[in-house]
Amino acid sequence: MMASTRSLLRTKSLISNLPRFSSNYKCLDVSVNNDNNITTVTLKRPPVNSLNLDLLSEISDVLTDLKKSKSPGMILTSSSDKVFTAGLDIMEMHKPDPERFKQFWYALQDVWMKLYGSPFPTAAAINGHAPAGGCLLAMCCEYRVMVQNFNIGLNETQLGIVAPIWFIKTMLNTISIRDTELALTTGRLFKTDEALAVGLIDEMATDKADALKKANAFFERFEMIPPIARAYTKDSLRGSDIEDLKKNREKDIQTTLSLITQPKVQQGLEFYLALLKNKKESAA
Ligand SMILES: CCCCCCCCCC/C=C/CC(=O)SCCNC(=O)CCNC(=O)[C@H](O)C(C)(C)COP(=O)(O)OP(=O)(O)OC[C@H]1O[C@@H](n2cnc3c(N)ncnc32)[C@H](O)[C@@H]1OP(=O)(O)O
């Protein structure tokens, strides 16, 4: 195809498919890059972007909008200069109200299914720590660029909890079975350079601007690839994991609720919360 025809087609698709975003997001900034029409979704829930029901619901909504508008791609990043996201909001799991917990877990499942299975390409510009649920969101994306000197990993066992099977499958889609087993059983958090060595991230960056530049460059790889061929291929690789959760969705919610409310698990969470608070006190 001639370059001029390509650019005409691109311009036409930009005009007809311009995504329309709600300006009502409280915990997200959503912006579209005029040069390539890639949407950057910035998590903005201080202090640590912990994923509570509100934030998860907004992420779910923005993913629906992007799919509807046939977006050419999305970058996920954070407004914080040291935390991408601290993972699930522990307060949603500590002494939970059962009905609220079910909604919370349902929203998390929604986000996972939409992000892991998105027809459009996705990249994470990881500009801070990404433990547990933060690592999950990053792994759902197809490409990860991470700023140096931060941590990423599924550290659930350190909290006395267990990463659900669909978290595990997401890691297995990213790094080897052997590395997944070692990482999960020990609750390992990888430093940026260690994450690169094991393939948990694809590129390192010096700072957020560099991470965004590298993440934007990832989408150039798809300029000559028909989106439908891309989307079918991604679905062939990831679709069965999503179908498994769809089939077991209710059971997954019930099992998680009954495990999380066990006294031993609650004690573990309390202990972990106290550690987080003490860290602050001993630093002061
Ligand atoms: C045996 C069977 C069990 C089965 C159980 C069922 C299965 C359930 C699966 C559940 C899966 C869960 C996945 C998760 O995501 S769990 C969350 C894991 N997250 C973490 O471990 C991260 C904890 N946070 C940190 O390590 C650090 O905060 C940070 C991200 C490195 C940032 O450090 P920084 O120094 O900048 O900030 P502070 O530590 O001072 O934190 C600022 C305040 O934010 C509060 N905080 C931190 N993380 C969370 C969180 N995840 N949820 C809620 N609140 C959080 C922290 O306490 C500070 O609060 P304060 O200002 O009030 O003191």
The ligand as an SDF file (V2000), in Angstrom:
LIG
                    3D

 63 65  0  0  0  0  0  0  0  0999 V2000
   -5.0120  -19.5170   52.4810 C   0  0  0  0  0  0  0  0  0  0  0  0
   -6.1120  -19.1510   51.5450 C   0  0  0  0  0  0  0  0  0  0  0  0
   -6.2640  -17.6600   51.3300 C   0  0  0  0  0  0  0  0  0  0  0  0
   -7.0710  -17.3980   50.1400 C   0  0  0  0  0  0  0  0  0  0  0  0
   -7.4580  -15.9510   50.0330 C   0  0  0  0  0  0  0  0  0  0  0  0
   -8.4130  -15.7090   48.9190 C   0  0  0  0  0  0  0  0  0  0  0  0
   -7.7630  -15.1770   47.6790 C   0  0  0  0  0  0  0  0  0  0  0  0
   -7.7490  -13.6890   47.6460 C   0  0  0  0  0  0  0  0  0  0  0  0
   -6.8540  -13.2070   46.5510 C   0  0  0  0  0  0  0  0  0  0  0  0
   -6.6370  -11.7810   46.7370 C   0  0  0  0  0  0  0  0  0  0  0  0
   -5.6340  -11.2160   45.8030 C   0  0  0  0  0  0  0  0  0  0  0  0
   -5.0610  -10.0830   46.1310 C   0  0  0  0  0  0  0  0  0  0  0  0
   -4.1340   -9.3660   45.2650 C   0  0  0  0  0  0  0  0  0  0  0  0
   -3.6700   -8.0370   45.8290 C   0  0  0  0  0  0  0  0  0  0  0  0
   -3.4920   -7.1250   45.0900 O   0  0  0  0  0  0  0  0  0  0  0  0
   -3.4630   -7.8790   47.5220 S   0  0  0  0  0  0  0  0  0  0  0  0
   -2.6760   -6.3230   47.7500 C   0  0  0  0  0  0  0  0  0  0  0  0
   -1.2170   -6.5200   47.7420 C   0  0  0  0  0  0  0  0  0  0  0  0
   -0.5270   -5.2500   47.7940 N   0  0  0  0  0  0  0  0  0  0  0  0
    0.6190   -5.0850   48.4410 C   0  0  0  0  0  0  0  0  0  0  0  0
    1.1660   -5.9840   49.0160 O   0  0  0  0  0  0  0  0  0  0  0  0
    1.2100   -3.6910   48.4170 C   0  0  0  0  0  0  0  0  0  0  0  0
    1.2130   -3.0790   49.7530 C   0  0  0  0  0  0  0  0  0  0  0  0
    1.7650   -1.7290   49.6740 N   0  0  0  0  0  0  0  0  0  0  0  0
    3.0740   -1.4720   49.6110 C   0  0  0  0  0  0  0  0  0  0  0  0
    3.9070   -2.3410   49.5500 O   0  0  0  0  0  0  0  0  0  0  0  0
    3.4660   -0.0180   49.6140 C   0  0  0  0  0  0  0  0  0  0  0  0
    2.3720    0.7380   50.0390 O   0  0  0  0  0  0  0  0  0  0  0  0
    3.9160    0.5000   48.2120 C   0  0  0  0  0  0  0  0  0  0  0  0
    2.9170    0.1700   47.1180 C   0  0  0  0  0  0  0  0  0  0  0  0
    5.2910   -0.0890   47.8670 C   0  0  0  0  0  0  0  0  0  0  0  0
    4.0540    2.0510   48.2850 C   0  0  0  0  0  0  0  0  0  0  0  0
    4.9010    2.4070   49.3490 O   0  0  0  0  0  0  0  0  0  0  0  0
    4.8910    3.9030   49.8960 P   0  0  0  0  0  0  0  0  0  0  0  0
    5.9930    3.9890   50.9030 O   0  0  0  0  0  0  0  0  0  0  0  0
    4.9210    4.8490   48.7670 O   0  0  0  0  0  0  0  0  0  0  0  0
    3.4550    4.0970   50.5650 O   0  0  0  0  0  0  0  0  0  0  0  0
    2.9370    3.5320   51.9800 P   0  0  0  0  0  0  0  0  0  0  0  0
    3.3500    2.1270   52.1570 O   0  0  0  0  0  0  0  0  0  0  0  0
    3.3060    4.4970   53.0400 O   0  0  0  0  0  0  0  0  0  0  0  0
    1.3710    3.5470   51.7270 O   0  0  0  0  0  0  0  0  0  0  0  0
    0.6160    4.7540   51.7280 C   0  0  0  0  0  0  0  0  0  0  0  0
   -0.7450    4.4570   52.3300 C   0  0  0  0  0  0  0  0  0  0  0  0
   -1.4260    3.5220   51.4670 O   0  0  0  0  0  0  0  0  0  0  0  0
   -1.8060    2.3700   52.2240 C   0  0  0  0  0  0  0  0  0  0  0  0
   -1.7330    1.1870   51.3300 N   0  0  0  0  0  0  0  0  0  0  0  0
   -0.6680    0.7080   50.6910 C   0  0  0  0  0  0  0  0  0  0  0  0
   -0.9930   -0.3440   49.9330 N   0  0  0  0  0  0  0  0  0  0  0  0
   -2.3220   -0.5410   50.0960 C   0  0  0  0  0  0  0  0  0  0  0  0
   -3.2510   -1.4870   49.5770 C   0  0  0  0  0  0  0  0  0  0  0  0
   -2.8990   -2.4540   48.7020 N   0  0  0  0  0  0  0  0  0  0  0  0
   -4.5140   -1.3930   49.9840 N   0  0  0  0  0  0  0  0  0  0  0  0
   -4.9190   -0.4420   50.8330 C   0  0  0  0  0  0  0  0  0  0  0  0
   -4.0740    0.5000   51.3740 N   0  0  0  0  0  0  0  0  0  0  0  0
   -2.7940    0.4310   50.9890 C   0  0  0  0  0  0  0  0  0  0  0  0
   -0.7950    2.3120   53.3550 C   0  0  0  0  0  0  0  0  0  0  0  0
   -1.2720    1.5540   54.4140 O   0  0  0  0  0  0  0  0  0  0  0  0
   -0.6600    3.7740   53.6820 C   0  0  0  0  0  0  0  0  0  0  0  0
   -1.8100    4.1480   54.4090 O   0  0  0  0  0  0  0  0  0  0  0  0
   -1.7490    5.2690   55.5670 P   0  0  0  0  0  0  0  0  0  0  0  0
   -1.3450    6.5240   54.8680 O   0  0  0  0  0  0  0  0  0  0  0  0
   -3.1320    5.3170   56.1150 O   0  0  0  0  0  0  0  0  0  0  0  0
   -0.7280    4.7880   56.5610 O   0  0  0  0  0  0  0  0  0  0  0  0
  1  2  1  0
  2  3  1  0
  3  4  1  0
  4  5  1  0
  5  6  1  0
  6  7  1  0
  7  8  1  0
  8  9  1  0
  9 10  1  0
 10 11  1  0
 11 12  2  0
 12 13  1  0
 13 14  1  0
 14 15  2  0
 14 16  1  0
 16 17  1  0
 17 18  1  0
 18 19  1  0
 19 20  1  0
 20 21  2  0
 20 22  1  0
 22 23  1  0
 23 24  1  0
 24 25  1  0
 25 26  2  0
 25 27  1  0
 27 28  1  0
 27 29  1  0
 29 30  1  0
 29 31  1  0
 29 32  1  0
 32 33  1  0
 33 34  1  0
 34 35  2  0
 34 36  1  0
 34 37  1  0
 37 38  1  0
 38 39  2  0
 38 40  1  0
 38 41  1  0
 41 42  1  0
 42 43  1  0
 43 44  1  0
 43 58  1  0
 44 45  1  0
 45 46  1  0
 45 56  1  0
 46 47  1  0
 46 55  1  0
 47 48  2  0
 48 49  1  0
 49 50  1  0
 49 55  2  0
 50 51  1  0
 50 52  2  0
 52 53  1  0
 53 54  2  0
 54 55  1  0
 56 57  1  0
 56 58  1  0
 58 59  1  0
 59 60  1  0
 60 61  2  0
 60 62  1  0
 60 63  1  0
M  END
$$$$
